[in-house]
Amino acid sequence: MLLPEVGDLFWVPSFLLPGDPEDSRPIVVVERPRSELDSVQVITRTHDTKVRGVLHPADRANGLNLPGVFALKNHRRIQLDEFIEHAEQCGSLLEPYLSEVLEMWRL
């Protein structure tokens, strides 16, 4: 099984993100699982650019058609088996955005 890496971008269905009003949402992996029994730590991206976080421009190549924000308040932990089954990888978060998201997450 190929484990997700830090910086990988995925689309995940909202049932993996309890309380999320959208059908699906883009996420970035901020901590790689250490084993197949671990969980994946992610931060979700919202198109509400008034939310505090790391502003990210539209990125049509990855299906991100609107500007958005990776917000710390949207940090989640998803069980790896569910993540592997339902998440769809769409690319990687590029610099400088990845460094900014990781710095925000580590504070």
C-alpha positions as a printed Julia matrix, in Angstrom:
107×3 Matrix{Float64}:
   0.0    0.0     0.0
   1.36   3.4    -1.0
   1.03   5.81    1.93
   0.16   9.48    1.33
   3.03  11.92    1.68
   3.22  15.37    3.23
   2.06  17.9     0.64
  -0.14  15.51   -1.33
  -3.47  17.04   -2.35
  -6.63  14.94   -2.33
 -10.36  15.37   -2.72
 -12.25  13.6     0.08
 -15.98  13.03    0.56
 -17.55  14.96    3.4
 -18.48  11.85    5.41
 -14.76  11.65    6.23
 -14.99  15.24    7.56
 -17.79  15.26   10.15
 -19.78  18.49   10.13
 -18.55  19.62    6.72
 -21.39  21.15    4.67
 -19.83  20.38    1.26
 -20.2   17.07   -0.63
 -16.43  16.83   -1.0
 -13.47  18.99   -0.13
  -9.79  19.34   -1.07
  -7.28  18.54    1.66
  -3.51  18.58    2.03
  -1.6   15.96    4.01
   0.4   17.58    6.84
   1.65  14.44    8.56
   2.43  11.17    6.85
   1.07   8.02    8.51
   3.83   5.89   10.05
   2.15   2.57    9.36
  -0.9    1.04    7.73
  -2.7    1.21   11.11
  -2.12   4.93   11.6
  -4.25   7.91   10.62
  -3.57  10.71    8.15
  -3.43  14.28    9.44
  -4.84  16.77    6.97
  -5.9   20.39    6.67
  -8.91  21.17    4.52
  -9.18  23.97    1.99
 -12.17  26.29    1.91
 -13.12  28.75   -0.81
 -14.11  31.24    1.92
 -11.16  33.61    1.61
 -12.22  35.53    4.74
 -11.12  32.62    6.95
  -7.73  33.0     8.65
  -5.07  30.68    7.21
  -2.85  30.25    4.18
  -4.32  31.93    1.12
  -4.04  29.76   -1.98
  -4.85  30.81   -5.56
  -7.1   28.86   -7.89
  -5.29  25.85   -9.32
  -7.39  24.41  -12.13
  -4.89  21.62  -12.84
  -5.77  20.14   -9.43
  -9.51  20.86   -9.63
  -9.28  23.94   -7.4
 -11.26  26.35   -9.55
 -11.6   29.11   -6.95
  -9.1   30.87   -4.7
  -9.18  29.4    -1.21
  -7.62  29.12    2.23
  -6.0   26.21    4.04
  -7.24  26.94    7.57
  -5.9   25.43   10.79
  -9.4   25.35   12.25
 -10.08  22.73    9.59
  -7.4   20.29   10.79
  -8.62  16.68   10.76
  -7.33  13.17   11.42
  -8.68  10.46    9.1
  -8.17   6.72    9.56
  -5.8    5.5     6.86
  -7.97   2.63    5.64
 -10.94   4.96    5.06
  -8.67   7.56    3.53
  -7.15   5.08    1.05
 -10.58   3.77    0.08
 -12.28   7.12   -0.52
  -9.7    9.88   -1.16
  -8.78  10.83   -4.73
  -5.33  12.31   -5.24
  -5.31  15.41   -7.42
  -1.72  16.61   -7.13
   0.73  18.21   -4.72
   0.7   21.53   -2.9
   3.56  23.59   -4.27
   5.86  26.05   -2.56
   5.62  28.51   -0.96
   2.14  27.35    0.09
   3.24  23.98    1.49
   5.86  25.55    3.78
   3.34  28.14    4.97
   0.71  25.47    5.73
   3.24  23.3     7.61
   4.51  26.27    9.6
   0.94  27.22   10.56
   0.17  23.6    11.55
   3.3   23.21   13.7
   2.67  26.38   15.74
